[in-house]
Amino acid sequence: MNRNDLLNLISKIEASDKATKKEVLERFNNMAKPIKGLGEFENLIAKLAAMQGKPDVDISKKCVIVMCADNGVVKEGVSQTDSSVTAVVTRNFARKTTTVNILSSYTDTDVIPVDIGVIEDFSEEGIVDKKVAKGTKSFLDEAAMSEEELIQAITAGIDMIKDAKDKGYKMIGTGEMGIGNTTTSSALASVLLGLEVETVTGAGAGLSKEGIQRKIEVIKLGIKKHSPFTDELDMLRKLGGFDIAGMCGMFIGGAIYKLPIVIDGLISSVAALIAYRLNPKTADYMIASHISKEPGSLKIMQELGLRPMIDASLGLGEGTGTAMLFPLIDMVNNVYRKSESFAEIGIEAYEPMGE
């Protein structure tokens, strides 16, 4: 696939079924409870129904796909640890010992680690090999990736969603692992949103005040080096990482295959924003799990028109926010499936009032 093939594929994405969404919201209004008593969760279940094109929502089989990749910008001193940690944590996903594995086990959600660009090679069972290259380049030296690598990484994300659908998954969370990826995502957030670097850059996994200043300096230098940008794909190619490109492909794939894709924190929200800019209809298939403690997250959600369901200053990554949202969705969907209507219990229904 080349750039034109990719853009042509993206252009064919269809909007979700708004008639089904309306039907589900009407059912919620007729349930024996205060109207809109479950708030945004009612809208979420209705949105899921619109994606699936049917009023009975099926989210029985779920997974979190974790895109793992190294970032060349780490050599510029923007992170607390070195790139070797990426490989260690990637192995731990396969061993089911990470935080996202433990959280996901609560809802029998599968965690699928994908090597899309880790420096080290793996032989462990359970790690999907989609390696584009052994890490990106430092964007202070040159573009993070070539055009061919960019398209390959996005295509890998699309292919992961197709494979997930073929295996019967009904809802997919996005996760990532890659030392240095809050630098790449903050750089992209700055140029995508047109905001000052300071506004969208945080401490990542943990930096001192001096460390944050170094990170901001590196991002500014990178943006200056590669400006102007021709479009969002050009931004991603020059400043991004294989993990972000892979997740961008996942959001595109969700819209193509009509599967809900759940956004985790800042890094996956940047990927979602790029997909949205390529075709706004992709947002019909996106769900926002939480507001990241990283600056810029809320502003991206506002542009996407999404309301995150959890506000708890999360900042762990890995897809943990998506895993934490899954049981809440399960509970509300259970209410939707099992609740009686006012007519069934023989009392007068509530009437919608002005808000």
Beta strands, then each sheet from edge to edge (+ up, - down):
strand 1: 62-69
strand 2: 110-117
strand 3: 128-129
strand 4: 171-177
strand 5: 261-263
strand 6: 286-288
strand 7: 290-292
strand 8: 310-314
sheet 1: 3+ 2+ 1+ 4+ 5+ 6+
sheet 2: 7+ 8+
end
